[in-house]
């Protein structure tokens, strides 16, 4: 691109890491070589999606070379923290899943990231009536730009423009008999459930109140008189409720329009730091506390509140931003959840995500960029 450029201004981001999605066509091709690919695959459609993605990657790297940006590339499945050394911007190319997966490695929140939807639905696709929809395409809600408009959008960001938003993430700790594990921060949601969707998820949920050093807890202040410790701090567990259900969703404002919305949750203001939880298919016994149990099925977790879960089934699992990353649970494990995960700095399109960032218009950023032939 050429146009309204002034000389004498330099790139803001000079060392990029490009995380590239591995397409379904590539994955199934590997299975085909081993004779394990499903027979009902639509290979022509998968290959079309693969070619569109690869063309986007080729065009993206050409844009970076045009602006003399240093970059390195890594496949999404091979990404490791060592790849982040000296990186000042992470670019995820694929769709929402690639953005979520890459964000897990930015667990300190200091490197901004940008998503590119490599194979978006076009206006023609949306208007065309199809007997068979293409479910392989990503919605791209977490992506700033697409293969169609990325050249202008990327130039805007490279020279200091764009909309950089700060997104709340979920902090989750799991305490077993001998260890305490801090999970990667979740940008969208957590699902706490039995590994089998047909099995009952039994747990006790409550709220943690920190007990100051030197103070003694009053067991009469909560249902069970439960005292627990996380990170060397002592907590009282109050307002506990035994739950038999299909598990529990916990989401951020960013994730409130994803699985939480499909499960019947409430949409949230994207500037909100609150979390939201929803108990799935809660089996409530007839009792005096019926109204209370219904009230707690779906509610917000405000800043400062800490959700506590004691897992009471033999097996359980925490799914972090989808099905790829999980943490196994055993009977008696305790879970600590709040909104204090390191915030993610992510470039967003105004029509995708609102608030929480500074906007510099494309023409302003172009005016700051040097002339590119």
N, C-alpha and C positions, 0 to 999 in steps of 0.2 A: 504493500500500500504506500502511496505517496500522497502529499497534500500539505495541510497547514502545519508545517514543522519549523521549529526554530533550532538553530545550531547552538551548541554549548551546553546542552543538558544531557545527562547520562542516564543509563538504565538504573532503575531502583533494584531490580532483581537480576543478579548476574550468574548465579549458580543454581540451576534447577534440577530437580529429580522428577522424572516422568514415570509414573506407575501405570503400566499398560494391562488392561483386562485380557484374560485368556478366554477366548470365545467358546461357546458351546460346540461349534464346528471342530475346533482344535481338540477339545476334550473327548468328543465322541470319535474323532478320527484315531486317537490313540487307543481307545477301546476297540475300535474296528480292527486294528492291527492284531489285537489279541483275541479276536473273535468274540468279544463281549458286548458289542454295541447292540442296542435294542433294534428289533426288526422294523418297528413302525416309524422310525425317524424320517423326517422330511429333509433329505439331504440338500436338495436344491435351495430350499428356503434358508437353511443354516449356512450354506455357502454364500448366499447373497448377503446375509448379515455379517459374515466374516470378511467379505471383500469390502463392504462399506466401512467396517471398523478399521481395517488395515489402511484404506485410503485416507481416513481421518488422521491416523497416526503419521502417515507419510507427509500429509499437508501440514500437520502441527509442527513436526520437526523442521520442515522447510521454513516455516515462519520464524522459528527460533534462530536458525542459521542466518536468515535474512537480517535479523537484528543483532547478530554477533553475540548471542546468548550462549553461555556454556551450559551444557546439560548432560545428564546421563540417564539411561533407561533401565528399567527393571520390570520383569513380569510380576503381576500382582501376587502370584502364588510363591514367588521367591523373595519378596520384600522382607528386609530385616532392618533392625535399628542401625546397623553399621552403614547402611546406604544413606542415612540421614546426616552423616558427618559433613559439616561445612555447607549444607544446603540452606538456601534462604527462601525457597518457594517450592512446594510440592504440587505437582500437576497430576491429577488422576484422570485417565482417559478410559472411558467405558460407559458407566452409568452410575446410578445411586449405590449399587453394591460395591463398586470399586472405590467410591468416595468413602463409604463406611469402613471398608476393610483397611484402606490406607490411613484413615484417621486414627485407628487403634494404635498405630506406631508413634503418633504425635501425642504421647501421654504426658508431656510436659507443657504443651500448649504454646510453645514459643515460635514454631514454624507455621506460617500461614499456608493454606492450601486452596486449590482451585480445581473444580471439576469440569470436565468436558464430556458432554453426551455425544459419543462417537457415531451413534446410529439412531437419530431421533425420528419421530413420526413427523412427516411433512404435512402441510395443509392439504395437499392432494390426497395423502393417505387417510386423513381424518374425514374428508368429504366422500371418499370412495366407499361404496357399500361392498362389504366382503362377506362371503359365506364362511370363510375361515379366517379369523383374526390372527395377527402375528403377535403372539404372546412373548416373543423373545426380546422385543424392544423395551428399553428402560423408560420409565416416566421422566427421569432426569430432574426431579424436584430439588436435588442437592447440587446440581451442576449450574455453573454460572453461564455457560454458553454451549453451543452445539457445533457439530461439524459444519453447519451452514453459516454461522455468524462469528466463528471463533477468531478470524483474523483481526477484525476491528476490536473485538472485546479483549483479546490478549495484548494487543498493542497498548490499549488503554491501561491495563494493569502493569505491564512491563515498565512504563514510564511514570508510575506513581498514581494512576487514577483507579477508578473502580469503586465498588461498594464492599468494604471489608467489614463483615459482621462478626460479632462475638457470640458464640452459641454455648448455652449451658449443657454440661454433660453429667451423666450419673456416676457417682462414686459408689462402688460396691466392694464390701469386704466379706469374706467367708471364713468363719472360724470353726475348725474341726477339733478333734480331741487333742492333737499335738501341735497344730500349726494354725497360722492366720494368713490368708492369701488376699492380696489386693488385686482385683480384676482390672483389666484395661477400661478406661472410661468409655461409656456408651453414649453415642450422639443421638440415636433414635430411641431405643428401648431395651428393656430386659424382659424376658419371659422366664418365670420360675415355675416349673411344672415337673410332673412325672415324665420320665423318658417315653413311656407308652401313653398315647393319647386316650386309650380306653381305660386307663387306671385312674383311681382317685388320688388327688394330691392333698395330703394331710399336712397342715402346718398351723402354727400359732403365730399370729401377727400382733404386734404391739408397738409402743413408742418408747424410745430411749431418752431418759433424763439423766444427765451427768450428775454424779455425786461428787461434790468438791472434796479435795484431799483433806483428810482428818474428820470428815463428817461420817455419820452412820446412817444407813438407809432404814426407813421405816417400812417393814414388810406389809403393814396395814394399808399403805397408800396404793397398792396395786392388787390385781386379782390373784396372783400366785406368789407374791413375795419374791420374785425372781431378781437376782442380782447377776450381772454379767460384766465382762471386761472386753474392750476393743482398744488396740493400740496403747496399752498401758493405762487406760482410763476406766474408771468404774461407772457403771450405769445402772439405774433402776429401770425395769421394764414395766410400763404402766398401760392401762386400758387394753389388756390383752383379750384376744378373741380366737377361739379355736375354729379352724376353717376346714371344711371338706369341700373340695371343688375340683375344677380342671386346671387349677393353677392361677397365676396372677401376672398381669401385665404391669410394668412400670415404665413410663415414658417421659421424655422431655417435651418442651413446647415444639421443638423441631419434629419430634416423632409423633405428635398428637394427631397428625393427618395421615399417618401410615397405618400400621396394624391396630393401634389403639382406636382409630376411627372406625375401622371395619368391625371391631369387637363391640362397638357401642359407646365408646368414650366420648369425651367432650373436646371440641377444637379449642386450642389455646392461643393467646396472643404470643406471637413469636418473640416479643421482647421480655416475656415472663421468665423469671428464674425458677418458678415452681416446677415440681414434678406432678405427675398424675398416676394413680394406680387404679386397676380394675380387676376384681375377682371374677374369674371365668366360671360360669355355671355353678354358682354357689349353692350348695345343698344346705338349706337352713331348717333346723328342727323347730317344731312349734313350741314356743316357750315365751316367757314374759319378755325376753329381750328381742323378740322378732323384729320390732321396728328398728332397734339399734343395729341389728345385723344387716337389714336392708339398707340403712343409711350409710354403712361403711363399705358397701360393694364397690362404689366408684367415688373417689374423692381426690383432692389435691394434697400434695405434700409441700408445705410452705418452706421458705428459707429458714433454716434453724431447726427444722423438725428432722428427726432421724427415725426411719422405719426399721423395725426389728422383726425378723422372721426366724422361728425355730422350726426346722424341717422334721416332721414326724412320720414320714413314710420311709420305707426301707431304702428306696433309691429316689433320686431327684436329679434335676439338671437346670442350670441357668444358661439360657440362650442369649448371647450378647449381639445385638444389632443383626438378628437373623440366625440362620442355622449353622453357619460355618464355624463360629467360635463359641465354645461351651465350657462350662465348669460343672463337674459332677458333684452331687450332694449325697450324703449318707444320713441315716437316722441320727438325730441329735445335733447336726450341723446348725450353726447360727449365721444369719445374714444381716449385715448392716448396710443401709441404703440412705443416701442423701444427695443433695445437688451440688456438692463441693468438688466434683471432678474438675480437672483443669479445663478451662474454657477453650473451645476450638475457634481459631481465627480463620474464617473461610470467606472467600470472595463469592458474592451472590448476585444474581440478577434481581432487579427491583421487583419484577413481577412474580418471582419465586418466593423470596424471603424478605420480610420488611424489618426495618429498625435495627438498632444495635451497631451501626457502623457509619463510616464517613463516606460520602459520595462525591466523586469528582467526575464531571461529565466527560464523555469521550472526546469532544472537541477541545476541552481543556488539556487533557492528557496528550492529545495529538500535538497541541501547540508546544508542549514541553519536550517532544521527541525530536531527535535530529532527523535531517532529511535522509530518507532511505530510497535509493534508486530502484 
